[in-house]
Amino acid sequence: MKASTRPLRSLRTQLLLWLLVPLILFVGFNIWVTYTNAIQMATVVHDRMLLGSARIIAEQIHYEDDVLQVMIPPAALELFQSDSHDRVYYRVVAANGTLLAGQLDLPDPPHKPHSEEAVYFNASFRDDPVRIVAFSQPVFGVPAQGSVLIEVAQTQHSYKALSDRMWEHTVLQQLAILVLVVLLLLLGLRHGLAPMMRLRDRVQRRKPGTLEALDTAPVPTELAPLVHAINDYVQRLDDHMSAHGRFIANASHQLRTPLTVLNTQVNYGLRSDDAQTKDAALRAINKGVQHGIRLVNQLLTLSNAETGIGHPLRQTDVNLIEIVQTVLEELATLAQTKNIDLGFEFHGTPVMVHATPSMLEELVANLVDNALRYTPAGGIVTITVTGDATVARLCVEDNGPGIPVAEREHVFDRFYRLHQDRSDGSGLGLAIVREIALASQAEIALSCPASGRGLIVTVNFPALPKKAGDASDAEEPHPP
């Protein structure tokens, strides 16, 4: 058997992926949220430093000698000292727009803040992105002078460095947690799958041919359905192998008996010097060979029919009437030999079924042959084919001894013969019929004629829709 090249993933790998993929997605989302929070946190810290510097400058504004005086204390700028070497800019403007201190070209805020209100905004100053706070400070004691606008700006190197450090720290924590979770998952999966591995080892340690049921006690609840399914399969396999063994034993017995008889007849013919005795032995040998050939053919047909149940042979649309006519032509000689009235009743319209032609012919042949063998000389065997929109029906009726109701189920068993003293059959005919019917999705029923004597075997096939132009004007043939 050619090995499959399709890659197989272990259950451990699949479970790990199902657990890790959502976890990785969650970690990725959390990293994005952390990055956003880091930027917001850095912005808050940066804005508070800017506002603190602006308030320190505002505290140093006073009115002296009718002039607003502004002194920039060193503490206002020392707040921004860092390793990033950011540049700090400031501007102090009187209410009338007079520059009191700082850079005149520092950008104006989006709107003028109210008294003691701070406005934060981003801008570009001297080709550098800066963060600016604009703070309105009233001049106490001289209300007429209005509010002084104080702006403090800083380049964003330290701001970016702060947000990056906060984000990197959180990312490292998340990755460390993820690695730890992966290790714990691997350990957990190894421990969780241990019962399955032990179940595998128990199965692998079993000797070939052992068909005992597995014990469900030591397995977890989740594995119990699997063990039950294995036990059910083992039971069905045991039944199949037992039936197979019985079939082989019965087939061997059926073949051994005619071969033994043939050997006896050959020895008898060889020892005899009389020509008539030799001819009688040869005729007996010929009859035994024909019986053996029929038995072998029936065994092969039964095997093919059983194969057709799980793996249907090539099926096509077949006219059941034509199949029956072919079979009757082959068995007409046997009917004439036993002086049996063999009749065929059907309408001119074809009755189509979907089946394997050779198997369907074998089914009809076994039913008719079985009827001819059990019907006494001078009896009647009638085959009827009818059909409608749902069912195509084949009936084989005889006036032989029939089959008691209690025995009708057993006659489909292999090598089962109801009247062993009246027939030279092998007991495979109806078994073959049942297997072919199953492969063709047909149903078999046994019943008794209205006369109370004989047997009717009815096989119902799923009918196929009739096609236009299929009607036939052929006349019903006379019984052969």
C-alpha positions as a printed Julia matrix, in Angstrom:
480×3 Matrix{Float64}:
   0.0     0.0     0.0
   1.36    3.36   -0.98
   2.07    5.56    2.01
   0.23    8.85    2.18
   2.4    11.91    1.6
  -0.08   14.25    3.27
   1.57   15.87    6.32
  -0.07   14.91    9.57
  -0.11   17.22   12.57
  -0.16   15.78   16.04
  -3.07   16.43   18.35
  -0.66   18.17   20.7
   0.34   20.59   17.94
  -3.26   21.29   16.98
  -4.31   21.93   20.58
  -1.29   24.15   21.12
  -2.13   26.16   18.01
  -5.77   26.53   19.02
  -4.63   27.86   22.39
  -1.72   29.98   21.19
  -3.35   31.72   18.23
  -6.01   33.48   20.35
  -3.38   34.18   23.01
  -1.0    35.71   20.47
  -3.83   37.81   19.05
  -4.68   38.97   22.55
  -1.04   39.8    23.28
  -0.8    41.71   19.99
  -3.93   43.68   20.82
  -2.62   44.32   24.32
   0.7    45.56   22.92
  -1.15   47.99   20.66
  -3.24   49.22   23.62
  -0.07   49.51   25.69
   1.59   51.57   22.96
  -1.4    53.92   22.9
  -1.37   54.19   26.7
   2.38   54.83   26.71
   1.95   57.73   24.3
  -0.9    59.13   26.38
   1.06   58.75   29.6
   4.15   60.39   28.1
   1.96   63.21   26.81
   0.46   63.76   30.26
   3.93   63.84   31.89
   5.26   66.15   29.2
   2.28   68.5    29.46
   2.58   68.72   33.24
   6.24   69.68   32.93
   5.39   72.34   30.38
   2.57   73.7    32.57
   4.82   73.65   35.63
   7.44   75.65   33.8
   4.81   78.15   32.58
   3.45   78.64   36.11
   6.94   79.23   37.51
   7.46   81.95   34.89
   4.0    83.39   35.62
   4.81   83.71   39.3
   7.72   85.98   38.41
   5.62   88.5    36.47
   4.97   91.73   38.4
   4.14   95.34   37.7
   6.89   97.77   38.69
   7.38  101.44   37.78
   4.35  101.27   35.49
   6.08   98.53   33.52
   5.49   94.79   33.49
   8.61   93.07   34.66
   9.42   89.43   33.77
  12.25   87.38   35.17
  12.85   83.86   33.87
  14.02   81.8    36.83
  16.49   78.96   36.16
  14.1    76.5    37.82
  11.6    77.03   35.0
  14.05   75.6    32.49
  15.75   73.03   34.68
  12.57   70.94   34.58
  13.43   69.88   31.06
  16.96   68.67   31.66
  17.43   65.17   30.22
  19.78   63.0    28.17
  17.82   63.78   25.02
  19.21   67.33   24.76
  15.85   68.85   23.94
  15.6    72.54   23.14
  13.29   74.71   25.2
  11.66   77.89   23.89
   9.43   80.38   25.67
   7.55   83.57   25.02
   5.82   86.04   27.33
   3.4    88.47   25.65
   1.42   91.26   27.29
  -2.27   91.66   26.73
  -1.62   94.36   24.14
   0.68   92.03   22.19
   3.97   93.47   23.46
   6.74   90.85   23.72
   7.99   90.83   27.27
  10.47   87.94   26.94
  11.43   85.02   24.72
  11.06   84.26   21.03
   8.63   86.44   19.15
   8.09   83.91   16.32
   6.92   81.08   18.59
   3.62   79.79   17.12
   0.37   81.17   18.49
  -2.11   78.79   20.18
  -5.18   77.59   18.23
  -7.31   79.9    20.38
  -6.57   82.4    23.1
  -6.9    80.76   26.52
  -9.1    82.22   29.21
  -7.68   83.51   32.46
  -5.61   80.81   34.21
  -6.41   78.35   31.42
  -3.79   76.2    29.67
  -3.95   75.19   26.0
  -1.7    72.37   24.69
  -0.88   71.89   21.02
   1.74   70.46   18.67
   3.53   72.61   16.15
   6.75   72.94   14.19
   9.32   75.53   15.19
  12.61   76.02   13.43
  12.19   72.72   11.57
  11.66   70.73   14.77
   8.37   69.29   16.04
   7.56   70.86   19.41
   4.95   70.5    22.12
   3.68   73.85   23.37
   1.61   75.01   26.31
  -0.06   78.44   26.25
  -1.03   79.7    29.73
  -2.96   82.88   30.48
  -1.88   84.56   33.73
  -3.68   87.69   35.08
  -1.5    90.38   36.64
  -2.74   90.66   40.16
  -2.98   94.18   41.55
  -3.29   95.76   38.1
  -6.39   94.25   36.54
  -6.47   96.87   33.84
  -3.35   95.4    32.29
  -5.28   92.25   31.38
  -3.8    88.7    31.23
  -0.28   87.87   30.17
   0.15   84.98   27.69
   2.99   82.62   28.58
   4.11   79.95   26.08
   6.65   77.26   26.79
   7.74   74.85   24.02
  10.02   71.85   23.99
  11.24   69.58   21.22
   9.89   66.0    21.48
  13.02   63.86   21.76
  12.63   63.15   25.48
   8.88   62.75   25.03
   9.42   60.06   22.39
  12.17   58.4    24.43
   9.86   58.27   27.46
   6.96   56.72   25.52
   9.29   54.19   23.86
  10.78   53.13   27.21
   7.34   52.67   28.72
   6.13   50.66   25.71
   9.28   48.5    25.47
   9.05   47.69   29.17
   5.46   46.53   28.81
   6.22   44.55   25.63
   9.03   42.68   27.37
   6.66   41.83   30.19
   4.03   40.57   27.73
   6.57   38.44   25.84
   7.89   36.98   29.06
   4.35   36.08   30.11
   3.69   34.56   26.67
   6.8    32.37   26.88
   5.83   31.26   30.37
   2.3    30.43   29.2
   3.69   28.39   26.26
   5.85   26.37   28.64
   2.92   25.79   30.98
   0.72   24.78   28.02
   3.3    22.27   26.83
   3.51   20.76   30.28
  -0.27   20.76   30.61
  -0.78   19.16   27.21
   1.82   16.53   27.95
   0.09   15.69   31.19
  -3.4    15.91   29.66
  -2.56   13.68   26.69
  -0.82   11.09   28.84
  -4.0     8.94   29.15
  -4.28    8.87   25.36
  -0.66    7.78   25.06
  -1.28    5.06   27.61
  -4.33    3.94   25.64
  -2.17    3.83   22.51
   0.43    1.73   24.31
  -2.27   -0.67   25.52
  -3.51   -1.15   21.98
   0.0    -1.58   20.56
   0.91   -4.18   23.19
  -2.0    -6.41   22.22
  -1.12   -9.61   20.42
  -2.24  -10.08   16.81
  -5.71  -11.6    16.64
  -6.72  -10.37   20.09
 -10.26   -9.02   19.84
 -11.05   -8.44   23.49
 -12.82   -5.21   24.44
 -10.78   -2.41   25.95
 -11.42   -1.5    29.58
 -12.96    1.99   29.91
 -12.18    2.34   33.63
  -8.65    3.85   33.37
  -9.48    6.36   30.6
 -10.83    9.91   31.06
 -14.45   10.7    30.33
 -13.55   12.45   27.08
 -11.85    9.32   25.73
 -14.65    6.96   26.77
 -16.63    7.48   23.48
 -13.5     6.61   21.49
 -12.95    3.45   23.52
 -16.62    2.5    23.1
 -16.31    3.05   19.34
 -13.18    0.86   19.23
 -14.92   -1.85   21.24
 -17.93   -1.7    18.93
 -15.66   -1.99   15.9
 -13.79   -4.89   17.53
 -17.09   -6.67   18.17
 -18.22   -6.18   14.56
 -14.8    -7.3    13.35
 -15.04  -10.38   15.56
 -18.47  -11.19   14.14
 -17.2   -10.67   10.6
 -14.15  -12.85   11.13
 -16.28  -15.54   12.77
 -18.67  -15.5     9.82
 -15.71  -15.52    7.46
 -14.23  -18.49    9.28
 -17.54  -20.36    9.15
 -17.83  -19.55    5.46
 -14.35  -20.96    4.77
 -15.08  -24.06    6.82
 -18.4   -24.67    5.05
 -16.86  -23.98    1.64
 -14.04  -26.41    2.41
 -16.56  -29.04    3.45
 -18.67  -28.45    0.35
 -15.62  -28.8    -1.89
 -14.04  -31.71   -0.02
 -17.1   -33.94   -0.34
 -17.41  -33.79   -4.18
 -13.63  -34.1    -4.56
 -13.66  -37.23   -2.4
 -16.52  -38.67   -4.44
 -14.68  -37.82   -7.67
 -11.53  -39.54   -6.42
 -13.56  -42.66   -5.54
 -15.23  -42.68   -8.96
 -11.9   -42.27  -10.76
 -10.34  -45.15   -8.8
 -13.4   -47.29   -9.48
 -13.21  -46.58  -13.21
  -9.48  -47.28  -13.34
  -9.87  -50.65  -11.57
 -12.73  -51.79  -13.77
 -12.07  -53.54  -17.12
 -15.68  -53.35  -18.28
 -16.33  -50.56  -20.84
 -19.85  -49.95  -19.63
 -18.64  -49.62  -16.05
 -15.98  -47.11  -17.14
 -18.62  -45.12  -19.06
 -20.87  -45.04  -16.01
 -17.93  -43.85  -13.9
 -17.12  -41.14  -16.45
 -20.73  -39.95  -16.46
 -20.69  -39.82  -12.68
 -17.36  -37.96  -12.78
 -18.78  -35.49  -15.29
 -21.79  -34.84  -13.07
 -19.53  -34.32  -10.04
 -17.28  -31.94  -11.99
 -20.3   -29.92  -13.13
 -21.49  -29.73   -9.52
 -18.04  -28.59   -8.39
 -17.84  -25.98  -11.14
 -21.25  -24.63  -10.15
 -20.22  -24.47   -6.5
 -16.98  -22.61   -7.29
 -18.85  -20.18   -9.54
 -21.38  -19.56   -6.79
 -18.62  -18.9    -4.27
 -16.99  -16.39   -6.64
 -20.33  -14.73   -7.31
 -21.03  -14.47   -3.58
 -17.62  -12.91   -3.02
 -18.21  -10.36   -5.8
 -21.67   -9.56   -4.44
 -20.29   -8.95   -0.93
 -17.62   -6.67   -2.38
 -20.33   -4.77   -4.24
 -22.05   -3.78   -0.96
 -19.19   -1.64    0.37
 -17.64   -0.83   -3.02
 -20.39   -0.97   -5.66
 -19.38   -2.43   -8.99
 -20.03   -0.43  -12.11
 -23.78    0.02  -12.33
 -25.89    1.22  -15.23
 -29.52    1.43  -16.3
 -30.69   -2.1   -17.22
 -33.95   -3.35  -18.69
 -35.1    -6.01  -16.23
 -37.29   -7.67  -18.86
 -34.33   -8.31  -21.16
 -32.32   -9.81  -18.27
 -35.15  -12.22  -17.41
 -35.54  -13.25  -21.05
 -31.84  -14.06  -21.29
 -31.96  -16.18  -18.13
 -35.06  -18.07  -19.26
 -33.41  -18.96  -22.57
 -30.49  -20.5   -20.63
 -32.69  -22.46  -18.19
 -35.33  -23.6   -20.67
 -33.58  -26.94  -21.13
 -33.62  -27.63  -17.4
 -37.36  -26.82  -17.25
 -38.08  -29.13  -20.18
 -36.04  -31.92  -18.62
 -38.14  -31.76  -15.44
 -41.37  -31.19  -17.41
 -41.96  -27.87  -15.63
 -44.2   -25.18  -17.12
 -41.89  -22.12  -17.14
 -43.8   -18.9   -17.88
 -42.98  -15.22  -18.13
 -45.52  -12.41  -17.68
 -44.76   -8.75  -18.43
 -46.08   -5.73  -20.26
 -44.48   -4.31  -23.38
 -43.02   -1.25  -21.63
 -39.39   -1.69  -20.48
 -38.84   -1.83  -16.71
 -35.55   -0.07  -15.97
 -33.43   -0.56  -12.84
 -29.99    0.73  -11.86
 -27.72   -2.27  -11.22
 -24.67   -4.19  -12.4
 -25.89   -6.21  -15.43
 -23.9    -9.36  -14.66
 -24.94   -9.32  -10.99
 -28.59   -8.71  -11.89
 -28.5   -11.65  -14.3
 -26.99  -13.81  -11.55
 -29.77  -12.77   -9.14
 -32.52  -13.76  -11.62
 -30.71  -16.98  -12.54
 -30.4   -18.07   -8.92
 -34.07  -17.37   -8.18
 -35.31  -19.26  -11.25
 -32.82  -22.1   -10.81
 -33.82  -22.45   -7.15
 -37.51  -22.6    -8.12
 -36.84  -25.23  -10.81
 -34.78  -27.41   -8.47
 -37.39  -27.49   -5.67
 -40.48  -27.7    -7.88
 -41.47  -31.32   -8.59
 -41.88  -32.64  -12.13
 -45.02  -31.35  -13.83
 -45.02  -28.21  -11.68
 -45.34  -24.56  -12.64
 -42.81  -21.73  -12.3
 -43.93  -18.22  -13.31
 -41.77  -15.09  -13.48
 -43.55  -11.73  -13.43
 -42.02   -8.3   -14.03
 -44.04   -5.15  -13.28
 -43.13   -1.56  -12.64
 -44.53    1.83  -11.72
 -43.15    5.26  -10.9
 -41.5     4.12   -7.66
 -40.85    0.37   -7.78
 -39.64   -2.19  -10.32
 -40.88   -5.59   -9.11
 -39.59   -9.07   -9.95
 -41.68  -12.05   -8.75
 -40.72  -15.72   -9.06
 -43.61  -18.03   -8.11
 -43.63  -21.83   -7.96
 -45.95  -24.53   -6.68
 -43.25  -26.52   -4.95
 -43.07  -27.45   -1.25
 -42.59  -23.84   -0.2
 -40.78  -22.6     2.89
 -42.31  -22.57    6.38
 -42.61  -19.1     7.91
 -40.2   -20.0    10.73
 -37.52  -21.0     8.2
 -37.8   -18.06    5.78
 -35.14  -15.96    7.47
 -32.64  -18.83    7.62
 -32.82  -19.69    3.92
 -30.71  -16.59    3.19
 -27.84  -18.01    5.27
 -24.93  -19.54    3.41
 -25.02  -23.31    2.84
 -28.46  -23.56    4.43
 -30.64  -26.17    2.68
 -34.19  -26.71    3.8
 -34.85  -29.94    1.86
 -31.43  -31.56    1.77
 -32.88  -34.88    0.66
 -34.71  -33.37   -2.34
 -32.06  -31.12   -3.85
 -28.47  -31.32   -4.95
 -27.95  -27.59   -4.45
 -25.21  -26.06   -2.31
 -27.37  -23.71   -0.26
 -25.79  -20.56   -1.73
 -28.48  -19.47   -4.17
 -30.59  -17.27   -1.89
 -27.51  -16.03   -0.04
 -26.19  -14.74   -3.37
 -29.57  -13.2    -4.14
 -29.59  -11.31   -0.83
 -26.07   -9.92   -1.29
 -26.78   -8.76   -4.86
 -30.06   -7.19   -3.74
 -28.29   -5.26   -0.98
 -25.69   -4.01   -3.46
 -28.56   -2.89   -5.76
 -30.54   -1.26   -2.91
 -33.38   -3.73   -3.49
 -35.62   -5.46   -0.95
 -36.56   -9.18   -0.87
 -39.77  -10.66    0.51
 -40.95  -14.27    0.75
 -44.64  -15.12    0.72
 -47.04  -17.94   -0.01
 -49.35  -18.06   -3.11
 -53.1   -17.78   -2.68
 -53.38  -21.53   -3.27
 -51.49  -22.16   -0.05
 -48.78  -24.25   -1.73
 -45.47  -23.08   -3.13
 -43.41  -19.93   -2.73
 -43.32  -16.37   -4.11
 -40.0   -14.53   -4.01
 -40.48  -10.79   -4.61
 -37.58   -8.42   -5.27
 -38.43   -4.7    -5.27
 -35.93   -2.41   -7.03
 -36.02    1.4    -6.92
 -37.56    2.3   -10.28
 -35.98    4.68  -12.77
 -38.04    7.3   -14.59
 -39.22    6.11  -17.98
 -37.77    7.86  -20.98
 -39.75    8.95  -23.99
 -39.59    6.4   -26.81
 -38.96    3.48  -24.49
 -42.38    1.91  -25.12
 -42.19   -1.4   -26.89
 -44.87   -3.13  -28.92
 -43.31   -6.54  -28.39
 -45.8    -9.25  -27.71
 -45.67  -11.29  -24.55
 -43.69  -14.46  -25.31
 -45.09  -17.91  -24.81
 -43.67  -19.97  -21.98
 -40.61  -21.87  -23.17
